[in-house]
Amino acid sequence: MLRTFIEEILLFALPFAAFAAWLILTKRNPLDISHWSGRKFALAAIGLTLGIISIIYASQVAETHRGAYVPPFIENGRLVPGKFAD
């Protein structure tokens, strides 16, 4: 769950990082607030769109299970991992 949250945060931050890289490549100071003033909303919208698209994509390609879940149990002194019954 934490990995998914971190991936979404990174996808949201990607447009901001790309814009900062573009500012550096064009020899502008990325810490100057005047460069960011008119673009904050657009960058946030792009970041949210990337996050939403990744969530939709992950839900479409994720493996789905139709059977019941069998929790882990001990059999003959060995731990048998949990699995989905067919």
CNS distance restraints for C-alpha pairs under 8 A (distance, minus, plus):
assign (resid   1 and name CA) (resid   5 and name CA) 6.39 0.50 0.50
assign (resid   2 and name CA) (resid   6 and name CA) 6.15 0.50 0.50
assign (resid   3 and name CA) (resid   7 and name CA) 6.12 0.50 0.50
assign (resid   4 and name CA) (resid   8 and name CA) 6.30 0.50 0.50
assign (resid   5 and name CA) (resid   9 and name CA) 6.32 0.50 0.50
assign (resid   6 and name CA) (resid  10 and name CA) 6.17 0.50 0.50
assign (resid   7 and name CA) (resid  11 and name CA) 6.15 0.50 0.50
assign (resid   8 and name CA) (resid  12 and name CA) 6.16 0.50 0.50
assign (resid   8 and name CA) (resid  51 and name CA) 5.51 0.50 0.50
assign (resid   8 and name CA) (resid  54 and name CA) 7.87 0.50 0.50
assign (resid   9 and name CA) (resid  13 and name CA) 6.21 0.50 0.50
assign (resid   9 and name CA) (resid  51 and name CA) 7.94 0.50 0.50
assign (resid  10 and name CA) (resid  14 and name CA) 6.05 0.50 0.50
assign (resid  11 and name CA) (resid  15 and name CA) 7.87 0.50 0.50
assign (resid  11 and name CA) (resid  47 and name CA) 6.27 0.50 0.50
assign (resid  11 and name CA) (resid  50 and name CA) 6.20 0.50 0.50
assign (resid  11 and name CA) (resid  51 and name CA) 5.88 0.50 0.50
assign (resid  12 and name CA) (resid  44 and name CA) 7.25 0.50 0.50
assign (resid  12 and name CA) (resid  46 and name CA) 7.69 0.50 0.50
assign (resid  12 and name CA) (resid  47 and name CA) 3.93 0.50 0.50
assign (resid  12 and name CA) (resid  48 and name CA) 5.89 0.50 0.50
assign (resid  12 and name CA) (resid  50 and name CA) 6.71 0.50 0.50
assign (resid  12 and name CA) (resid  51 and name CA) 6.12 0.50 0.50
assign (resid  13 and name CA) (resid  17 and name CA) 6.24 0.50 0.50
assign (resid  13 and name CA) (resid  47 and name CA) 6.44 0.50 0.50
assign (resid  14 and name CA) (resid  18 and name CA) 6.09 0.50 0.50
assign (resid  14 and name CA) (resid  47 and name CA) 6.83 0.50 0.50
assign (resid  15 and name CA) (resid  19 and name CA) 6.10 0.50 0.50
assign (resid  15 and name CA) (resid  43 and name CA) 5.74 0.50 0.50
assign (resid  15 and name CA) (resid  44 and name CA) 7.80 0.50 0.50
assign (resid  15 and name CA) (resid  46 and name CA) 6.77 0.50 0.50
assign (resid  15 and name CA) (resid  47 and name CA) 6.06 0.50 0.50
assign (resid  16 and name CA) (resid  20 and name CA) 6.16 0.50 0.50
assign (resid  16 and name CA) (resid  43 and name CA) 6.22 0.50 0.50
assign (resid  17 and name CA) (resid  21 and name CA) 6.12 0.50 0.50
assign (resid  18 and name CA) (resid  22 and name CA) 6.17 0.50 0.50
assign (resid  19 and name CA) (resid  23 and name CA) 6.21 0.50 0.50
assign (resid  20 and name CA) (resid  24 and name CA) 6.28 0.50 0.50
assign (resid  20 and name CA) (resid  30 and name CA) 5.54 0.50 0.50
assign (resid  21 and name CA) (resid  25 and name CA) 6.15 0.50 0.50
assign (resid  22 and name CA) (resid  26 and name CA) 6.18 0.50 0.50
assign (resid  23 and name CA) (resid  27 and name CA) 6.28 0.50 0.50
assign (resid  23 and name CA) (resid  28 and name CA) 5.08 0.50 0.50
assign (resid  23 and name CA) (resid  29 and name CA) 6.58 0.50 0.50
assign (resid  23 and name CA) (resid  30 and name CA) 5.73 0.50 0.50
assign (resid  24 and name CA) (resid  28 and name CA) 5.56 0.50 0.50
assign (resid  24 and name CA) (resid  29 and name CA) 6.54 0.50 0.50
assign (resid  24 and name CA) (resid  30 and name CA) 6.51 0.50 0.50
assign (resid  30 and name CA) (resid  35 and name CA) 7.15 0.50 0.50
assign (resid  32 and name CA) (resid  36 and name CA) 7.52 0.50 0.50
assign (resid  33 and name CA) (resid  37 and name CA) 6.19 0.50 0.50
assign (resid  35 and name CA) (resid  39 and name CA) 7.88 0.50 0.50
assign (resid  36 and name CA) (resid  40 and name CA) 6.05 0.50 0.50
assign (resid  39 and name CA) (resid  43 and name CA) 6.09 0.50 0.50
assign (resid  40 and name CA) (resid  44 and name CA) 6.09 0.50 0.50
assign (resid  41 and name CA) (resid  45 and name CA) 6.08 0.50 0.50
assign (resid  42 and name CA) (resid  46 and name CA) 6.17 0.50 0.50
assign (resid  43 and name CA) (resid  47 and name CA) 6.13 0.50 0.50
assign (resid  44 and name CA) (resid  48 and name CA) 6.11 0.50 0.50
assign (resid  45 and name CA) (resid  49 and name CA) 6.08 0.50 0.50
assign (resid  46 and name CA) (resid  50 and name CA) 6.19 0.50 0.50
assign (resid  47 and name CA) (resid  51 and name CA) 6.26 0.50 0.50
assign (resid  48 and name CA) (resid  52 and name CA) 6.14 0.50 0.50
assign (resid  49 and name CA) (resid  53 and name CA) 6.05 0.50 0.50
assign (resid  50 and name CA) (resid  54 and name CA) 6.13 0.50 0.50
assign (resid  51 and name CA) (resid  55 and name CA) 6.30 0.50 0.50
assign (resid  52 and name CA) (resid  56 and name CA) 6.24 0.50 0.50
assign (resid  53 and name CA) (resid  57 and name CA) 6.03 0.50 0.50
assign (resid  54 and name CA) (resid  58 and name CA) 6.00 0.50 0.50
assign (resid  55 and name CA) (resid  59 and name CA) 6.20 0.50 0.50
assign (resid  56 and name CA) (resid  60 and name CA) 6.33 0.50 0.50
assign (resid  57 and name CA) (resid  61 and name CA) 6.35 0.50 0.50
assign (resid  58 and name CA) (resid  62 and name CA) 5.75 0.50 0.50
assign (resid  65 and name CA) (resid  84 and name CA) 6.86 0.50 0.50
assign (resid  66 and name CA) (resid  86 and name CA) 7.45 0.50 0.50
assign (resid  67 and name CA) (resid  84 and name CA) 5.73 0.50 0.50
assign (resid  67 and name CA) (resid  85 and name CA) 5.08 0.50 0.50
assign (resid  67 and name CA) (resid  86 and name CA) 5.13 0.50 0.50
assign (resid  68 and name CA) (resid  84 and name CA) 5.63 0.50 0.50
assign (resid  68 and name CA) (resid  85 and name CA) 5.44 0.50 0.50
assign (resid  68 and name CA) (resid  86 and name CA) 7.54 0.50 0.50
assign (resid  69 and name CA) (resid  82 and name CA) 7.29 0.50 0.50
assign (resid  69 and name CA) (resid  83 and name CA) 5.86 0.50 0.50
assign (resid  69 and name CA) (resid  84 and name CA) 4.38 0.50 0.50
assign (resid  69 and name CA) (resid  85 and name CA) 6.12 0.50 0.50
assign (resid  70 and name CA) (resid  82 and name CA) 5.49 0.50 0.50
assign (resid  70 and name CA) (resid  83 and name CA) 5.38 0.50 0.50
assign (resid  70 and name CA) (resid  84 and name CA) 5.84 0.50 0.50
assign (resid  70 and name CA) (resid  85 and name CA) 6.54 0.50 0.50
assign (resid  71 and name CA) (resid  81 and name CA) 7.24 0.50 0.50
assign (resid  71 and name CA) (resid  82 and name CA) 4.37 0.50 0.50
assign (resid  71 and name CA) (resid  83 and name CA) 6.66 0.50 0.50
assign (resid  72 and name CA) (resid  79 and name CA) 6.96 0.50 0.50
assign (resid  72 and name CA) (resid  80 and name CA) 5.54 0.50 0.50
assign (resid  72 and name CA) (resid  81 and name CA) 4.57 0.50 0.50
assign (resid  72 and name CA) (resid  82 and name CA) 4.04 0.50 0.50
assign (resid  72 and name CA) (resid  83 and name CA) 7.58 0.50 0.50
assign (resid  73 and name CA) (resid  79 and name CA) 5.82 0.50 0.50
assign (resid  73 and name CA) (resid  80 and name CA) 5.40 0.50 0.50
assign (resid  73 and name CA) (resid  81 and name CA) 6.89 0.50 0.50
assign (resid  73 and name CA) (resid  82 and name CA) 7.38 0.50 0.50
assign (resid  74 and name CA) (resid  78 and name CA) 5.33 0.50 0.50
assign (resid  74 and name CA) (resid  79 and name CA) 4.47 0.50 0.50
assign (resid  74 and name CA) (resid  80 and name CA) 5.85 0.50 0.50
assign (resid  75 and name CA) (resid  79 and name CA) 6.41 0.50 0.50
assign (resid  75 and name CA) (resid  80 and name CA) 6.72 0.50 0.50
